[in-house]
Amino acid sequence: MKIIDGIFKAEGVVANSYIVIGKDPAIIDCGMPRNARKIIRAVEEAGLSPKDIRLILLTHAHLDHTGSAKEVRAITNAKLAIHELDAAYLTGEKNFALPKGIQGVMLRIIRPFIIAKTKPDLLLKDGEKIGEFKVVHIPGHTEGSCAYLHERTKSLFVGDSISTEQGFLALPPERYNLNTALIKQSLQKLRALNFDNLFPGHGEPIIGDAHKKVEEFLGSLA
């Protein structure tokens, strides 16, 4: 599904997976396991072949963003990139703490059967450029949570660090965060970025005037 010129969203994928057309075509996040075909369908709807994709950029290593990364990489032969602090969770060397309650119990049971462990090709650091994107490290949801600034389209991809799932800007639920206070602190970095469009991991994108809305949201955080 086309969002703006050059940026498409894969339909039926949780969490959001975006395709960005340009000099180095990229996929941002890969949803849950068994979503690879839906992502590749979006690539083709964007007018590309799978082999045109050069980069797969992960905003963080939670399963709903990495679940199909291994399969998508195998289909596209693209370079898989993630911030260096989340790499060990992608490879399975580390495991995230599980949420409390029945959801955590269920995840503990099924986690060994659904996690597709894989090794990234590229380890990212704050401030570096990769393709047409600038890496912005915004820890708190996870150690290595990142935003990716696509300067040509003035678009910011924020993963789970900001959600619009409820119809307004919000932080991710505290039970899924490494450190919610750290998210609030990290997000202040977004004030200095030049973007008009916001692409979250959950919820609908904000097209136009996104920087002002994020500024107002950040000002409301206690």
C-alpha positions in Angstrom: 0.0 0.0 0.0 1.5 3.3 -1.1 1.7 5.9 1.8 3.7 8.7 0.0 5.8 8.8 -3.1 8.6 6.3 -2.5 7.3 4.7 0.7 5.0 1.7 0.8 3.5 -0.4 3.7 3.1 -4.1 3.7 -0.6 -5.0 4.3 -1.6 -7.6 6.9 1.8 -7.6 8.7 2.1 -7.0 12.5 4.1 -4.9 13.3 4.3 -2.4 10.4 6.8 -3.2 7.7 7.7 -0.5 5.3 9.4 -0.5 1.8 11.4 2.6 0.9 12.3 3.1 -2.8 15.5 5.0 -3.7 19.2 4.5 -4.5 19.4 1.7 -2.0 15.9 0.3 -1.7 15.2 -0.8 1.9 12.7 -2.8 4.0 12.2 -1.4 7.5 11.1 -4.2 10.0 9.9 -7.6 9.1 6.9 -8.4 11.2 6.0 -11.6 12.9 7.1 -15.1 11.6 5.4 -16.2 8.4 4.9 -12.7 7.1 7.7 -12.8 4.5 5.4 -13.4 1.5 3.2 -10.4 2.4 6.3 -8.2 2.7 7.6 -9.4 -0.7 4.2 -8.8 -2.2 4.5 -5.2 -1.0 8.0 -4.9 -2.6 6.5 -6.0 -5.9 3.6 -3.6 -5.6 6.1 -0.9 -5.1 7.5 -1.8 -8.6 10.6 -3.6 -7.4 11.8 -7.2 -7.6 12.9 -8.8 -4.4 16.5 -8.7 -5.6 16.3 -4.9 -5.9 16.2 -4.6 -2.1 19.6 -3.7 -0.7 18.9 -3.2 3.0 16.7 -4.6 5.8 16.8 -2.2 8.7 15.4 -3.4 12.0 14.3 -0.8 14.5 14.8 -3.3 17.4 14.9 -7.0 18.1 11.4 -7.8 19.4 9.8 -10.8 17.6 7.0 -8.8 16.0 9.7 -6.8 14.1 12.2 -9.5 13.3 10.1 -12.6 13.0 10.4 -12.8 9.2 13.8 -11.2 8.8 15.7 -14.4 8.2 13.3 -15.5 5.4 13.1 -12.0 3.8 16.9 -11.8 3.7 17.0 -15.2 2.1 14.6 -14.1 -0.6 16.2 -10.7 -1.3 19.8 -11.3 -0.5 19.8 -7.8 1.2 22.1 -6.8 4.1 20.4 -7.2 7.5 21.2 -4.4 9.9 20.4 -3.7 13.5 21.9 -1.6 16.3 24.8 -3.3 17.9 23.1 -3.4 21.4 20.2 -5.4 20.1 22.3 -7.8 18.0 22.6 -10.5 20.7 18.8 -10.7 21.0 18.5 -11.3 17.3 21.1 -14.1 17.3 19.5 -15.7 20.4 22.6 -15.2 22.6 20.3 -13.1 24.9 16.6 -13.3 25.6 14.3 -10.4 26.5 12.6 -10.4 29.8 9.0 -11.6 29.4 6.0 -9.5 30.5 4.3 -10.5 33.7 1.0 -12.4 33.8 -0.6 -14.9 31.4 0.9 -13.3 28.3 4.4 -13.9 29.7 3.6 -17.5 30.6 2.3 -18.2 27.1 5.3 -16.5 25.5 7.7 -18.6 27.7 6.0 -21.8 26.3 6.0 -20.9 22.6 9.1 -18.7 22.4 11.5 -21.6 21.6 9.3 -22.7 18.7 8.7 -19.3 16.9 11.9 -17.3 17.2 13.9 -17.4 14.0 17.4 -16.7 15.2 19.7 -15.1 12.7 22.9 -13.2 12.5 22.9 -9.6 11.2 25.2 -8.5 8.5 25.7 -5.0 9.8 25.9 -3.6 13.3 24.8 0.0 13.6 25.9 2.9 15.8 24.2 6.2 16.6 24.6 8.9 14.0 26.0 6.8 11.2 24.6 6.8 7.7 23.4 3.6 6.0 22.1 4.0 2.5 19.9 7.0 2.5 19.2 6.7 6.2 20.7 8.3 9.4 20.7 6.0 12.4 19.2 7.6 15.6 19.7 5.5 18.7 16.7 5.9 21.1 17.1 3.3 23.8 14.5 2.5 26.4 12.0 0.2 24.7 15.1 -2.1 24.2 18.8 -1.4 24.6 19.3 -0.9 20.9 16.1 0.6 19.7 16.7 2.9 16.7 14.9 5.4 14.6 15.8 5.8 10.9 15.7 9.2 9.3 15.2 9.2 5.6 16.3 12.7 4.8 15.2 12.8 1.1 11.5 12.3 2.0 11.8 13.9 5.5 10.4 10.7 7.0 11.3 9.2 10.4 10.8 5.5 11.2 10.5 5.1 14.9 9.7 1.5 15.5 7.9 1.0 18.9 9.4 4.0 20.7 6.3 6.0 19.6 2.9 4.4 18.8 -0.2 5.8 17.1 -2.2 2.5 17.6 -4.8 4.3 19.8 -5.2 7.1 17.4 -2.8 9.5 19.1 0.9 9.6 19.9 1.8 7.4 22.9 4.7 5.5 24.4 4.7 1.7 24.2 3.1 -0.1 27.1 5.4 -0.1 30.1 5.3 -3.9 30.5 7.2 -4.2 27.1 9.9 -1.7 27.9 13.4 -2.1 29.2 13.2 1.4 30.8 10.3 3.8 30.1 12.0 6.7 31.7 14.9 6.2 29.3 12.5 6.2 26.4 11.3 9.7 27.5 14.8 10.9 27.7 16.0 9.4 24.4 13.0 10.7 22.4 14.2 14.3 23.2 16.8 13.7 20.4 13.9 13.8 17.9 13.5 17.5 18.5 16.7 18.3 16.5 15.7 16.2 13.5 14.2 17.5 10.3 11.2 15.4 9.4 7.6 15.9 8.2 6.4 12.3 8.3 6.3 9.8 11.1 6.2 6.0 10.5 5.5 4.1 13.7 5.8 0.3 14.3 2.2 0.1 15.4 -0.6 2.4 14.2 -1.0 4.6 11.2 1.7 6.9 9.8 1.5 10.7 10.3 1.9 12.4 7.0 2.7 16.1 7.2 3.4 18.3 10.2 4.7 15.3 12.2 7.6 17.2 13.8 5.2 19.7 15.4 3.0 16.8 16.7 6.0 15.0 18.1 7.3 18.2 19.8 3.9 18.6 21.5 3.9 15.0 22.5 7.4 15.2 24.0 6.3 18.4 25.9 3.4 16.4 27.5 5.7 13.7 28.9 6.1 13.9 32.7 
